[in-house]
Amino acid sequence: MEAIILVIAGRPFSLLELLLAGAGLALCLLAMIAIAIWRSARASRAEAAAAAERQRELDDKMAGINAASAELTGRLRQLGDMVATRQSDLARLMAERLDAVGQCVGRELENTGRTTADHLSKLGERLAVIDAAQARLTGLTEQVVSLKDILANKQARGAFGQGRMEAIVRDGLPASLYDFQFTLPNNSRPDCVIRIPGDERLLAVDAKFPLEGFAALREAASAEERRIAQQRVRADTLKHIRDISEKYICGGVTQDIAMMFVPSEALYADLNEFFEDMVQKAHRAQVMIVSPSLLMMAIQLLQTLARDQQMQAQAHLIQREVRSLLDDVRRLGERAAKLDAHFRQAQDDVTQMMTSVDKISRRGAKIDQLEFSETSTQNAAPKIAAPRGLPDAAE
């Protein structure tokens, strides 16, 4: 048994050693196989447990799904019932609304018919008014034609311009501040003279404006006719300005300027737009060209001057009235102060009365809250009979 059988790396091995080594190797292999079998069994058991757990979870989930499905079915049924109920309610509501809308539409149609009838009646009335206005326009057209005839006549045109000027002056000034056809010391007679408050000199106004040149200018068909008409306008207007400056401006009697009244705003605009040189010459000749609107503005200014003069003339009366008014205000202040003192005294008296009422109310409340027994009532009787009345309780 001790015989050397194998030498490995210079070391001899006997048969016994080889057998022992083989047995050890076999035991190691068996141990490894047993460990592998145990691990495989444990893995199988773990996998079986996991599978059982997964099956249980799957069963739980299926149970939950079934419960959810049952709940969903119930809710769907409930929702179907609710939808049916809401649909019936909606149908009823729509029917009611349609009935209401039908009634409303009927009322609106009735009101619309009534309103339309009213409008048609009013339209008939307005058509009647329009017919009457058309008749008046026809009459006005005839008047315009007659006015054109008046303006074509020099004397009638002068009377028309003077009439318009006189209407403006009469409407704006008192009779004491103007005169028509007044004779000046040089024997000239302006159409109107105006007395300016605070100044003895007169303001002369002329209303005979030449219109023939303007009529020819508007009717001119060619450049040559237009040039000739412009020359005529300049000549007539400059001659009229010169006549006004020489006749109606008298030193010491009239103002340093005179007015030339143009009876049309359109003519005044044409003068300033196309004949500015004549306007400048009129200013240098102390002649002021005025339209109806400018004359009304001048009249309003004179009204203000007259009013100021009257106020100055009555200034002492106004001062006396103001002094009387101040005395009345002073007496009113004194009486108001006395009344305020009375009110304050009354307020103080009322405040004191309310203080007394509050004290009496508090004392009555304290007395009402007290509970008396027979003994305490007998013992407290002398105190209650005291002149000041329950001093202990009140205190």
Secondary structure, DSSP 4 states (H G I P E B T S, - for coil): ---EEEEETTEEEEHHHHHHHHHHHHHHHHHHHHHHHHHHHHHHHHHHHHHHHHHHHHHHHHHHHHHHHHHHHHHHHHHHHHHHHHHHHHHHHHHHHHHHHHHHHHHHHHHHHHHHHHHHHHHHHHHHHHHHHHHHHHHHHHHHHHHHHHHHSHHHHHHHHHHHHHHHHHHHS-GGGEEESPPPTTS---SEEEEPTT--SEEEEE-----HHHHHHHH--SHHHHHHHHHHHHHHHHHHHHHHHHHS--TTTB-S-EEEE-S-HHHHHHHHHH-HHHHHHHHHTTEEEE-HHHHHHHHHHHHHHHHHHHHHHTHHHHHHHHHHHHHHHHHHHHHHHHHHHHHHHHHHHHHHHHHHHHHHHHHHHHHHH----HHHHHHHHHHHTSTTS-HHHH-
